[in-house]
Each structure stands twice: as C-alpha cells, then as structure tokens.
Amino acid sequence: MTTALKSIKSLAPLLDRILVQRIKAETKTASGIFLPESSVKELNEARVLAVGPGGLDKEGKRVTPSVTPGDKVLIPQYGGSPVKVGEEEYSLFRDHELLAKINE
C-alpha cells in the first residue's frame, strides 16, 4: 500500500523503523552515452533519511538502531513499506531488515 504525504518531514518513523530513499542508478555511461530507463537496474543502495527511537528488548530496555540519518545502506531487493511524497518514493524498513551499512 502506498501512502501519499505532502512533505517527507512530516513522517517520523516509530520504534526500530528506518526511512530510506533508494539511490538512483546512473543513466549516463563513463563515455557520456545516455541509457534508457528500461535498461538501468535498480540499485540496492539507499540513503537513510530518518530513524525511529529503537525497539524494546525482552527486558523493556530501548535498543538503539544501528544506523543514523545520512548513512548509506544496502537494502533488500524487495520488501519495506513504500511511501510516496509527490513524485519521490521512499521506503520504511525495520532495522533488522537492512542488509549492511556502507562505510565510505
């Protein structure tokens, strides 16, 4: 289910959820040739935009998420909850669904 919002800033993830925006693949090759959108694969990389406060463990203690806003992460090909704001698409994932943090 896709949700339509007016501003992404009005969205605050709850518990251990992470709001990400998928990084778009380059449509131009190194030699300057532009590729059609149909031939460009979707990348599994995303930029973290917002992070919830973290989930609770069995003892009721808060477990802080493993990423912070601005981090670059590897996300699964499918999954997450899609969120659409205008023409931009975002996704909400749980912290444990993220595959890796990309250190640059």
N, CA, C and O atoms as a Tinker XYZ file with bonds, in Angstrom:
   416  protein
     1  N      0.842000   -1.176000    0.000000    73     2
     2  CA     0.000000    0.000000    0.000000    64     1     3
     3  C      0.885000    1.236000    0.000000    63     2     4     5
     4  O      1.812000    1.335000    0.804000    81     3
     5  N      0.613000    2.165000   -0.881000    73     3     6
     6  CA     1.395000    3.388000   -0.973000    64     5     7
     7  C      0.657000    4.517000   -0.267000    63     6     8     9
     8  O     -0.554000    4.672000   -0.428000    81     7
     9  N      1.387000    5.301000    0.514000    73     7    10
    10  CA     0.803000    6.409000    1.244000    64     9    11
    11  C      1.208000    7.714000    0.585000    63    10    12    13
    12  O      2.369000    7.880000    0.212000    81    11
    13  N      0.270000    8.645000    0.434000    73    11    14
    14  CA     0.575000    9.940000   -0.174000    64    13    15
    15  C      0.666000   10.995000    0.934000    63    14    16    17
    16  O     -0.290000   11.198000    1.683000    81    15
    17  N      1.799000   11.653000    1.033000    73    15    18
    18  CA     2.018000   12.717000    2.008000    64    17    19
    19  C      2.386000   13.991000    1.270000    63    18    20    21
    20  O      2.737000   13.955000    0.090000    81    19
    21  N      2.306000   15.124000    1.968000    73    19    22
    22  CA     2.670000   16.395000    1.346000    64    21    23
    23  C      4.140000   16.731000    1.556000    63    22    24    25
    24  O      4.756000   17.385000    0.715000    81    23
    25  N      4.705000   16.284000    2.680000    73    23    26
    26  CA     6.103000   16.568000    2.985000    64    25    27
    27  C      6.715000   15.389000    3.717000    63    26    28    29
    28  O      6.099000   14.829000    4.624000    81    27
    29  N      7.921000   15.010000    3.328000    73    27    30
    30  CA     8.593000   13.879000    3.972000    64    29    31
    31  C      8.988000   14.236000    5.409000    63    30    32    33
    32  O      9.166000   13.345000    6.239000    81    31
    33  N      9.125000   15.520000    5.704000    73    31    34
    34  CA     9.492000   15.949000    7.057000    64    33    35
    35  C      8.385000   15.676000    8.063000    63    34    36    37
    36  O      8.628000   15.666000    9.270000    81    35
    37  N      7.159000   15.453000    7.567000    73    35    38
    38  CA     6.044000   15.173000    8.477000    64    37    39
    39  C      6.001000   13.703000    8.887000    63    38    40    41
    40  O      5.117000   13.297000    9.641000    81    39
    41  N      6.941000   12.913000    8.402000    73    39    42
    42  CA     6.962000   11.486000    8.696000    64    41    43
    43  C      8.077000   11.177000    9.695000    63    42    44    45
    44  O      9.250000   11.419000    9.414000    81    43
    45  N      7.709000   10.645000   10.858000    73    43    46
    46  CA     8.674000   10.264000   11.888000    64    45    47
    47  C      8.542000    8.763000   12.139000    63    46    48    49
    48  O      7.515000    8.321000   12.655000    81    47
    49  N      9.556000    7.967000   11.786000    73    47    50
    50  CA     9.483000    6.522000   11.998000    64    49    51
    51  C      9.315000    6.170000   13.481000    63    50    52    53
    52  O      9.845000    6.851000   14.358000    81    51
    53  N      8.570000    5.097000   13.738000    73    51    54
    54  CA     8.364000    4.632000   15.104000    64    53    55
    55  C      9.240000    3.421000   15.391000    63    54    56    57
    56  O      9.655000    2.708000   14.477000    81    55
    57  N      9.513000    3.200000   16.665000    73    55    58
    58  CA    10.281000    2.055000   17.149000    64    57    59
    59  C     11.564000    1.843000   16.350000    63    58    60    61
    60  O     12.391000    2.752000   16.274000    81    59
    61  N     11.750000    0.653000   15.746000    73    59    62
    62  CA    13.009000    0.352000   15.061000    64    61    63
    63  C     12.913000    0.535000   13.544000    63    62    64    65
    64  O     13.658000   -0.096000   12.794000    81    63
    65  N     12.009000    1.385000   13.100000    73    63    66
    66  CA    11.846000    1.586000   11.656000    64    65    67
    67  C     12.798000    2.654000   11.139000    63    66    68    69
    68  O     13.122000    3.621000   11.829000    81    67
    69  N     13.236000    2.446000    9.892000    73    67    70
    70  CA    14.211000    3.325000    9.240000    64    69    71
    71  C     13.601000    3.818000    7.928000    63    70    72    73
    72  O     13.140000    3.011000    7.121000    81    71
    73  N     13.593000    5.134000    7.707000    73    71    74
    74  CA    13.099000    5.713000    6.459000    64    73    75
    75  C     14.281000    5.908000    5.516000    63    74    76    77
    76  O     15.246000    6.593000    5.854000    81    75
    77  N     14.202000    5.302000    4.328000    73    75    78
    78  CA    15.300000    5.394000    3.360000    64    77    79
    79  C     14.772000    5.841000    2.002000    63    78    80    81
    80  O     13.590000    5.691000    1.693000    81    79
    81  N     15.680000    6.392000    1.203000    73    79    82
    82  CA    15.383000    6.699000   -0.191000    64    81    83
    83  C     16.407000    5.966000   -1.040000    63    82    84    85
    84  O     17.617000    6.127000   -0.874000    81    83
    85  N     15.888000    5.157000   -1.954000    73    83    86
    86  CA    16.745000    4.362000   -2.841000    64    85    87
    87  C     17.586000    5.302000   -3.711000    63    86    88    89
    88  O     17.077000    6.294000   -4.232000    81    87
    89  N     18.865000    4.986000   -3.862000    73    87    90
    90  CA    19.758000    5.780000   -4.713000    64    89    91
    91  C     19.511000    5.380000   -6.156000    63    90    92    93
    92  O     19.509000    4.197000   -6.497000    81    91
    93  N     19.304000    6.380000   -6.995000    73    91    94
    94  CA    19.016000    6.109000   -8.405000    64    93    95
    95  C     20.303000    5.760000   -9.157000    63    94    96    97
    96  O     21.351000    6.367000   -8.936000    81    95
    97  N     20.203000    4.781000  -10.042000    73    95    98
    98  CA    21.351000    4.361000  -10.843000    64    97    99
    99  C     21.672000    5.433000  -11.892000    63    98   100   101
   100  O     20.793000    6.167000  -12.345000    81    99
   101  N     22.937000    5.499000  -12.258000    73    99   102
   102  CA    23.373000    6.442000  -13.282000    64   101   103
   103  C     22.763000    6.073000  -14.629000    63   102   104   105
   104  O     22.770000    4.906000  -15.022000    81   103
   105  N     22.234000    7.073000  -15.337000    73   103   106
   106  CA    21.666000    6.827000  -16.659000    64   105   107
   107  C     22.643000    7.237000  -17.758000    63   106   108   109
   108  O     22.306000    7.225000  -18.942000    81   107
   109  N     23.855000    7.599000  -17.349000    73   107   110
   110  CA    24.872000    8.028000  -18.302000    64   109   111
   111  C     26.131000    7.208000  -18.072000    63   110   112   113
   112  O     26.588000    7.087000  -16.935000    81   111
   113  N     26.696000    6.646000  -19.122000    73   111   114
   114  CA    27.910000    5.846000  -19.003000    64   113   115
   115  C     29.123000    6.749000  -18.843000    63   114   116   117
   116  O     29.024000    7.966000  -19.000000    81   115
   117  N     30.268000    6.151000  -18.530000    73   115   118
   118  CA    31.510000    6.915000  -18.360000    64   117   119
   119  C     31.906000    7.638000  -19.637000    63   118   120   121
   120  O     32.541000    8.692000  -19.581000    81   119
   121  N     31.538000    7.083000  -20.790000    73   119   122
   122  CA    31.890000    7.719000  -22.055000    64   121   123
   123  C     30.863000    8.755000  -22.499000    63   122   124   125
   124  O     31.026000    9.363000  -23.557000    81   123
   125  N     29.796000    8.972000  -21.703000    73   123   126
   126  CA    28.833000   10.027000  -21.996000    64   125   127
   127  C     27.574000    9.578000  -22.718000    63   126   128   129
   128  O     26.770000   10.416000  -23.127000    81   127
   129  N     27.386000    8.280000  -22.884000    73   127   130
   130  CA    26.200000    7.772000  -23.567000    64   129   131
   131  C     25.056000    7.665000  -22.561000    63   130   132   133
   132  O     25.226000    7.105000  -21.478000    81   131
   133  N     23.887000    8.206000  -22.921000    73   131   134
   134  CA    22.724000    8.121000  -22.047000    64   133   135
   135  C     21.990000    6.813000  -22.285000    63   134   136   137
   136  O     21.751000    6.430000  -23.431000    81   135
   137  N     21.629000    6.122000  -21.202000    73   135   138
   138  CA    20.931000    4.843000  -21.273000    64   137   139
   139  C     19.435000    5.060000  -21.061000    63   138   140   141
   140  O     19.048000    5.924000  -20.274000    81   139
   141  N     18.587000    4.292000  -21.747000    73   139   142
   142  CA    17.143000    4.398000  -21.487000    64   141   143
   143  C     16.817000    3.848000  -20.109000    63   142   144   145
   144  O     17.504000    2.955000  -19.613000    81   143
   145  N     15.762000    4.384000  -19.487000    73   143   146
   146  CA    15.402000    3.962000  -18.128000    64   145   147
   147  C     15.119000    2.474000  -18.042000    63   146   148   149
   148  O     15.351000    1.863000  -16.999000    81   147
   149  N     14.619000    1.878000  -19.123000    73   147   150
   150  CA    14.278000    0.453000  -19.094000    64   149   151
   151  C     15.504000   -0.443000  -18.965000    63   150   152   153
   152  O     15.389000   -1.583000  -18.516000    81   151
   153  N     16.672000    0.055000  -19.352000    73   151   154
   154  CA    17.879000   -0.772000  -19.281000    64   153   155
   155  C     18.690000   -0.541000  -18.005000    63   154   156   157
   156  O     19.684000   -1.229000  -17.774000    81   155
   157  N     18.276000    0.417000  -17.178000    73   155   158
   158  CA    19.003000    0.723000  -15.949000    64   157   159
   159  C     18.394000   -0.067000  -14.799000    63   158   160   161
   160  O     17.203000    0.057000  -14.514000    81   159
   161  N     19.229000   -0.893000  -14.130000    73   159   162
   162  CA    18.763000   -1.692000  -12.989000    64   161   163
   163  C     18.618000   -0.811000  -11.760000    63   162   164   165
   164  O     19.336000    0.175000  -11.593000    81   163
   165  N     17.666000   -1.187000  -10.895000    73   163   166
   166  CA    17.504000   -0.503000   -9.630000    64   165   167
   167  C     18.621000   -0.935000   -8.687000    63   166   168   169
   168  O     18.910000   -2.125000   -8.564000    81   167
   169  N     19.235000    0.013000   -8.036000    73   167   170
   170  CA    20.296000   -0.305000   -7.087000    64   169   171
   171  C     19.706000   -0.723000   -5.751000    63   170   172   173
   172  O     18.595000   -0.326000   -5.403000    81   171
   173  N     20.444000   -1.515000   -5.017000    73   171   174
   174  CA    20.023000   -1.928000   -3.678000    64   173   175
   175  C     20.644000   -1.030000   -2.615000    63   174   176   177
   176  O     20.712000   -1.404000   -1.444000    81   175
   177  N     21.092000    0.141000   -3.017000    73   175   178
   178  CA    21.675000    1.092000   -2.075000    64   177   179
   179  C     20.655000    2.184000   -1.782000    63   178   180   181
   180  O     19.875000    2.579000   -2.649000    81   179
   181  N     20.678000    2.663000   -0.536000    73   179   182
   182  CA    19.744000    3.710000   -0.137000    64   181   183
   183  C     20.411000    4.636000    0.871000    63   182   184   185
   184  O     21.382000    4.267000    1.531000    81   183
   185  N     19.873000    5.836000    0.973000    73   183   186
   186  CA    20.344000    6.828000    1.930000    64   185   187
   187  C     19.329000    6.886000    3.066000    63   186   188   189
   188  O     18.128000    6.991000    2.818000    81   187
   189  N     19.802000    6.818000    4.309000    73   187   190
   190  CA    18.926000    6.875000    5.484000    64   189   191
   191  C     18.513000    8.332000    5.705000    63   190   192   193
   192  O     19.362000    9.217000    5.816000    81   191
   193  N     17.200000    8.570000    5.769000    73   191   194
   194  CA    16.681000    9.925000    5.976000    64   193   195
   195  C     16.236000   10.173000    7.409000    63   194   196   197
   196  O     16.445000   11.258000    7.953000    81   195
   197  N     15.617000    9.158000    8.022000    73   195   198
   198  CA    15.136000    9.303000    9.404000    64   197   199
   199  C     15.174000    7.945000   10.094000    63   198   200   201
   200  O     15.049000    6.900000    9.455000    81   199
   201  N     15.347000    7.983000   11.405000    73   199   202
   202  CA    15.472000    6.757000   12.198000    64   201   203
   203  C     14.558000    6.872000   13.412000    63   202   204   205
   204  O     14.508000    7.914000   14.065000    81   203
   205  N     13.836000    5.793000   13.709000    73   203   206
   206  CA    12.995000    5.756000   14.905000    64   205   207
   207  C     13.848000    5.655000   16.163000    63   206   208   209
   208  O     15.060000    5.458000   16.069000    81   207
   209  N     13.235000    5.787000   17.341000    73   207   210
   210  CA    13.996000    5.757000   18.593000    64   209   211
   211  C     14.565000    4.386000   18.937000    63   210   212   213
   212  O     15.454000    4.289000   19.783000    81   211
   213  N     14.075000    3.331000   18.305000    73   211   214
   214  CA    14.570000    1.977000   18.579000    64   213   215
   215  C     13.497000    1.126000   19.234000    63   214   216   217
   216  O     12.576000    1.637000   19.872000    81   215
   217  N     13.633000   -0.172000   19.066000    73   215   218
   218  CA    12.668000   -1.107000   19.650000    64   217   219
   219  C     13.006000   -1.411000   21.093000    63   218   220   221
   220  O     13.999000   -0.927000   21.635000    81   219
   221  N     12.157000   -2.226000   21.705000    73   219   222
   222  CA    12.376000   -2.637000   23.092000    64   221   223
   223  C     12.766000   -4.105000   23.123000    63   222   224   225
   224  O     12.209000   -4.916000   22.383000    81   223
   225  N     13.739000   -4.451000   23.993000    73   223   226
   226  CA    14.119000   -5.851000   24.135000    64   225   227
   227  C     13.191000   -6.539000   25.139000    63   226   228   229
   228  O     12.224000   -5.933000   25.600000    81   227
   229  N     13.475000   -7.788000   25.477000    73   227   230
   230  CA    12.602000   -8.566000   26.367000    64   229   231
   231  C     12.521000   -7.975000   27.773000    63   230   232   233
   232  O     11.539000   -8.181000   28.486000    81   231
   233  N     13.560000   -7.239000   28.163000    73   231   234
   234  CA    13.591000   -6.635000   29.495000    64   233   235
   235  C     13.000000   -5.232000   29.514000    63   234   236   237
   236  O     12.964000   -4.585000   30.560000    81   235
   237  N     12.535000   -4.759000   28.354000    73   235   238
   238  CA    11.934000   -3.427000   28.271000    64   237   239
   239  C     12.928000   -2.300000   28.061000    63   238   240   241
   240  O     12.562000   -1.127000   28.144000    81   239
   241  N     14.185000   -2.641000   27.790000    73   239   242
   242  CA    15.207000   -1.615000   27.551000    64   241   243
   243  C     15.222000   -1.246000   26.068000    63   242   244   245
   244  O     15.031000   -2.098000   25.201000    81   243
   245  N     15.449000    0.018000   25.799000    73   243   246
   246  CA    15.472000    0.529000   24.427000    64   245   247
   247  C     16.741000    0.059000   23.714000    63   246   248   249
   248  O     17.843000    0.200000   24.245000    81   247
   249  N     16.585000   -0.499000   22.511000    73   247   250
   250  CA    17.713000   -0.926000   21.680000    64   249   251
   251  C     17.857000    0.098000   20.571000    63   250   252   253
   252  O     16.975000    0.223000   19.720000    81   251
   253  N     18.960000    0.831000   20.572000    73   251   254
   254  CA    19.134000    1.893000   19.581000    64   253   255
   255  C     19.399000    1.287000   18.196000    63   254   256   257
   256  O     20.069000    0.261000   18.085000    81   255
   257  N     18.874000    1.922000   17.145000    73   255   258
   258  CA    19.099000    1.432000   15.777000    64   257   259
   259  C     20.582000    1.478000   15.406000    63   258   260   261
   260  O     21.354000    2.250000   15.974000    81   259
   261  N     20.961000    0.642000   14.447000    73   259   262
   262  CA    22.367000    0.521000   14.063000    64   261   263
   263  C     22.805000    1.563000   13.038000    63   262   264   265
   264  O     23.983000    1.610000   12.684000    81   263
   265  N     21.897000    2.390000   12.559000    73   263   266
   266  CA    22.241000    3.424000   11.574000    64   265   267
   267  C     21.748000    4.779000   12.052000    63   266   268   269
   268  O     20.913000    4.871000   12.951000    81   267
   269  N     22.278000    5.826000   11.437000    73   267   270
   270  CA    21.857000    7.198000   11.737000    64   269   271
   271  C     21.494000    7.897000   10.431000    63   270   272   273
   272  O     21.914000    7.450000    9.363000    81   271
   273  N     20.727000    8.980000   10.490000    73   271   274
   274  CA    20.393000    9.713000    9.264000    64   273   275
   275  C     21.658000   10.143000    8.535000    63   274   276   277
   276  O     22.618000   10.613000    9.147000    81   275
   277  N     21.643000    9.975000    7.213000    73   275   278
   278  CA    22.802000   10.314000    6.389000    64   277   279
   279  C     23.628000    9.101000    6.006000    63   278   280   281
   280  O     24.424000    9.178000    5.070000    81   279
   281  N     23.464000    7.975000    6.706000    73   279   282
   282  CA    24.211000    6.761000    6.382000    64   281   283
   283  C     23.747000    6.188000    5.046000    63   282   284   285
   284  O     22.607000    6.388000    4.628000    81   283
   285  N     24.647000    5.480000    4.395000    73   283   286
   286  CA    24.327000    4.770000    3.165000    64   285   287
   287  C     24.228000    3.290000    3.526000    63   286   288   289
   288  O     25.120000    2.743000    4.174000    81   287
   289  N     23.136000    2.642000    3.102000    73   287   290
   290  CA    22.895000    1.253000    3.497000    64   289   291
   291  C     22.561000    0.394000    2.281000    63   290   292   293
   292  O     22.182000    0.892000    1.221000    81   291
   293  N     22.716000   -0.907000    2.472000    73   291   294
   294  CA    22.340000   -1.901000    1.470000    64   293   295
   295  C     20.997000   -2.467000    1.915000    63   294   296   297
   296  O     20.858000   -2.952000    3.038000    81   295
   297  N     20.001000   -2.401000    1.015000    73   295   298
   298  CA    18.653000   -2.858000    1.357000    64   297   299
   299  C     18.277000   -4.060000    0.500000    63   298   300   301
   300  O     18.862000   -4.266000   -0.563000    81   299
   301  N     17.307000   -4.854000    0.946000    73   299   302
   302  CA    16.879000   -5.998000    0.142000    64   301   303
   303  C     16.193000   -5.543000   -1.144000    63   302   304   305
   304  O     15.638000   -4.446000   -1.207000    81   303
   305  N     16.237000   -6.393000   -2.163000    73   303   306
   306  CA    15.619000   -6.082000   -3.460000    64   305   307
   307  C     14.126000   -5.804000   -3.288000    63   306   308   309
   308  O     13.591000   -4.863000   -3.874000    81   307
   309  N     13.462000   -6.631000   -2.480000    73   307   310
   310  CA    12.031000   -6.476000   -2.250000    64   309   311
   311  C     11.791000   -6.296000   -0.764000    63   310   312   313
   312  O     12.624000   -6.681000    0.056000    81   311
   313  N     10.659000   -5.716000   -0.419000    73   311   314
   314  CA    10.320000   -5.542000    0.987000    64   313   315
   315  C     10.224000   -4.080000    1.349000    63   314   316   317
   316  O     10.350000   -3.204000    0.493000    81   315
   317  N     10.005000   -3.827000    2.600000    73   315   318
   318  CA     9.815000   -2.469000    3.066000    64   317   319
   319  C      8.408000   -1.985000    2.757000    63   318   320   321
   320  O      7.686000   -2.591000    1.966000    81   319
   321  N      8.037000   -0.901000    3.382000    73   319   322
   322  CA     6.730000   -0.290000    3.141000    64   321   323
   323  C      6.931000    0.959000    2.307000    63   322   324   325
   324  O      7.589000    1.895000    2.759000    81   323
   325  N      6.373000    1.001000    1.082000    73   323   326
   326  CA     6.575000    2.165000    0.226000    64   325   327
   327  C      5.806000    3.389000    0.721000    63   326   328   329
   328  O      4.672000    3.280000    1.188000    81   327
   329  N      6.443000    4.552000    0.610000    73   327   330
   330  CA     5.831000    5.824000    0.963000    64   329   331
   331  C      6.093000    6.764000   -0.204000    63   330   332   333
   332  O      7.238000    6.917000   -0.629000    81   331
   333  N      5.039000    7.399000   -0.728000    73   331   334
   334  CA     5.211000    8.294000   -1.864000    64   333   335
   335  C      4.883000    9.718000   -1.433000    63   334   336   337
   336  O      3.833000    9.979000   -0.845000    81   335
   337  N      5.801000   10.635000   -1.737000    73   335   338
   338  CA     5.606000   12.053000   -1.454000    64   337   339
   339  C      5.813000   12.781000   -2.769000    63   338   340   341
   340  O      6.939000   12.884000   -3.255000    81   339
   341  N      4.736000   13.284000   -3.343000    73   339   342
   342  CA     4.821000   13.904000   -4.661000    64   341   343
   343  C      5.260000   12.855000   -5.668000    63   342   344   345
   344  O      4.615000   11.816000   -5.807000    81   343
   345  N      6.343000   13.117000   -6.365000    73   343   346
   346  CA     6.886000   12.170000   -7.338000    64   345   347
   347  C      7.987000   11.288000   -6.746000    63   346   348   349
   348  O      8.411000   10.318000   -7.373000    81   347
   349  N      8.448000   11.623000   -5.542000    73   347   350
   350  CA     9.538000   10.886000   -4.898000    64   349   351
   351  C      9.006000    9.666000   -4.157000    63   350   352   353
   352  O      7.931000    9.711000   -3.559000    81   351
   353  N      9.773000    8.569000   -4.202000    73   351   354
   354  CA     9.397000    7.356000   -3.488000    64   353   355
   355  C     10.420000    7.042000   -2.401000    63   354   356   357
   356  O     11.628000    7.137000   -2.615000    81   355
   357  N      9.913000    6.668000   -1.242000    73   355   358
   358  CA    10.723000    6.322000   -0.087000    64   357   359
   359  C     10.272000    4.952000    0.412000    63   358   360   361
   360  O      9.247000    4.437000   -0.034000    81   359
   361  N     11.020000    4.366000    1.323000    73   359   362
   362  CA    10.641000    3.072000    1.909000    64   361   363
   363  C     10.937000    3.074000    3.400000    63   362   364   365
   364  O     11.893000    3.695000    3.865000    81   363
   365  N     10.091000    2.362000    4.136000    73   363   366
   366  CA    10.308000    2.154000    5.569000    64   365   367
   367  C     10.706000    0.703000    5.787000    63   366   368   369
   368  O      9.992000   -0.211000    5.373000    81   367
   369  N     11.847000    0.490000    6.437000    73   367   370
   370  CA    12.332000   -0.840000    6.769000    64   369   371
   371  C     12.517000   -0.928000    8.272000    63   370   372   373
   372  O     12.720000    0.087000    8.939000    81   371
   373  N     12.448000   -2.139000    8.808000    73   371   374
   374  CA    12.847000   -2.351000   10.196000    64   373   375
   375  C     14.367000   -2.446000   10.229000    63   374   376   377
   376  O     14.994000   -2.816000    9.237000    81   375
   377  N     14.953000   -2.114000   11.364000    73   375   378
   378  CA    16.409000   -2.107000   11.497000    64   377   379
   379  C     17.016000   -3.459000   11.122000    63   378   380   381
   380  O     18.048000   -3.500000   10.453000    81   379
   381  N     16.401000   -4.557000   11.538000    73   379   382
   382  CA    16.967000   -5.881000   11.255000    64   381   383
   383  C     16.804000   -6.291000    9.786000    63   382   384   385
   384  O     17.421000   -7.270000    9.365000    81   383
   385  N     15.997000   -5.579000    8.995000    73   383   386
   386  CA    15.835000   -5.900000    7.574000    64   385   387
   387  C     16.952000   -5.307000    6.709000    63   386   388   389
   388  O     17.174000   -5.771000    5.590000    81   387
   389  N     17.648000   -4.299000    7.208000    73   387   390
   390  CA    18.757000   -3.707000    6.452000    64   389   391
   391  C     19.886000   -4.738000    6.368000    63   390   392   393
   392  O     20.203000   -5.413000    7.347000    81   391
   393  N     20.482000   -4.844000    5.185000    73   391   394
   394  CA    21.500000   -5.877000    4.969000    64   393   395
   395  C     22.886000   -5.458000    5.445000    63   394   396   397
   396  O     23.618000   -6.260000    6.025000    81   395
   397  N     23.242000   -4.201000    5.196000    73   395   398
   398  CA    24.583000   -3.741000    5.581000    64   397   399
   399  C     24.633000   -2.224000    5.588000    63   398   400   401
   400  O     23.823000   -1.554000    4.948000    81   399
   401  N     25.601000   -1.700000    6.323000    73   399   402
   402  CA    25.897000   -0.264000    6.324000    64   401   403
   403  C     27.125000   -0.078000    5.445000    63   402   404   405
   404  O     28.123000   -0.777000    5.616000    81   403
   405  N     27.059000    0.860000    4.506000    73   403   406
   406  CA    28.179000    1.099000    3.593000    64   405   407
   407  C     29.038000    2.221000    4.160000    63   406   408   409
   408  O     28.581000    3.359000    4.273000    81   407
   409  N     30.273000    1.907000    4.514000    73   407   410
   410  CA    31.216000    2.902000    5.023000    64   409   411
   411  C     32.018000    3.453000    3.864000    63   410   412   413
   412  O     32.684000    2.706000    3.147000    81   411
   413  N     31.951000    4.755000    3.682000    73   411   414
   414  CA    32.686000    5.380000    2.568000    64   413   415
   415  C     33.860000    6.170000    3.081000    63   414   416
   416  O     34.595000    6.765000    2.293000    81   415
